[in-house]
């Protein structure tokens, strides 16, 4: 569930004073007299006009010989630069409200790598937001490493599990850490039979070659670290870059995630005081608080900080090696847990500069390379990441040339997504309209945390029960961790009450239902456990954890 889960239109009505309609009245929109970075080459085309119609680029030509159609909206671009909108190829938006922050920073497309685009963050009609291409819920083995993930019990179930996700709107498949080779490669075969891509982590039990043979994109450069030696050696880095090139995979280095981890373990107070923090969705806001933050709460913070610095150094060297071998790179951030939506992509691009890429090659990672992945691996009939006739009109207008300085990306003057244009001021205004509702939900999170810290579980469950179910303020991972902590303290009754209350707000959180089933079973409540597992299977019929939990119960009379 998302921040607002009464439906996208209701979300728009709740928080926006003047929602976009997703269309314009004009027959066409024209960017007049702009300098164009097509991202099909490094050449800048000066004094051009771009004509947009029906969400696509209809024409590009010299302004002197390209008249504006009658009735068109004309945007004067004298002295400005237009390039493709940016693509963040690794995002985890937890609510609709986060999407506009991406648009503010020129991000016009997202790849969401945890099912968010079909669950928590499906773009709302009328909200100015990036195009979202989402994986289904992440696939892992049984039990999965994370309770949010789907467990694939048997390789032969891969096709059916993929079909379930496709029916919900998934564009590709995400895989994770505990899969064995039969399961991973079954997923890969079934996905490719359906013309969709497989992206994600390199399973720990597999060799690099075994895994890369069944992946289209590796979502983190750090996934290769364990094959590079301890500590990573130049020879190990080169060998893994060779392997990636040999198998033809795309790689998202994701250096910005390491930078974010370092900030969270070092200066979290400054991160939370950043003005961007006011626009974090409530579930993200809850997860980054010090008591819940997976980095700031580590017991070995000094060692982790040192490891993070070394990891960034290795990632930059590995990124350079990948680039030297022609491995297609994608810009991606893993936002919002470790960095702020939208702004983080600009940080990721700057870290690619530190890895030695030219400005043009850096921009390709967030534009034309992403477009290649969409057409070549996702097999989608849409062209993004380039300024060409027939491509989707996802464009950003800048005050300066980003080929000369990446700082130009920090001064986005206007954004067009699928033919709908907003000035920066308009996007800022739309985002500001969200502020009061987000602030109220942040206050709900603060009250949850206050009552939990006070140990007043009766008051906490009453508080959760009293909140409208159409306002989402809880983070599933945090609630599960809190319930497990209560259980470890011998407070199973309180843990069960917490999960039961939270599930009113997160009715499709299969990880929470599965924990509820396990706790009930271990407490002797077979009927209640069966009901919990059956609740999961009602919407995830092939959920391996629920299947195993149900099978372990005493058969019904």
Buried (B, 14 or more C-beta within 10 A) or exposed (E): BBBBBBEBEEBBBBBBEEBBEBEBEBEBBBBBBBBBBBBBEBEBBEBBBBBBBEBBBBBBBEBEEBEBBEEBBBBEBEEBBBBBBBBBBBBBBBBBBBBBBBBBBBBBBBBBBBBBBBBBBBBBBBBBBBBBBBBBBBBBBBBBBBBBBBBBBBBEBBBEBBBBBBEBBBBBBBBBBBBBBEBBBBBBBBBBEEEBBBBBBBBBBBEBEBBBBBBBBBBBBBBBBBBBEEEBEEEBBBBBBBBBBBBEBBBBBBBBBBBBBBBBBBEBEEBBEEEBBBBBBBBBBBBBBEEBBBBBBBEEEEEBBEBBEBBBEBBBBBBBBBBEBEBBBBBBBBBBBBBBBBBBBBBBBBBBBEBBBEBEBBBBBBBBBBBBBBBBBBBBEBBBBBBBEEBBBBBBBBEBBBBEEBEBBBEBBBBBBBBBBBBBEBBEBBBEBBEEBBEEBBEBBBBBBEBBEEEEBEBBBEBBBEBEEBBBBBBBBBBBBBBBEBBEEEBBEBBBBBBBBBBEBBBBBBBBBBBBBBBBBEBEBBEBBBBBBEBBBEEBEBBBBBBBBBEEBEEEE
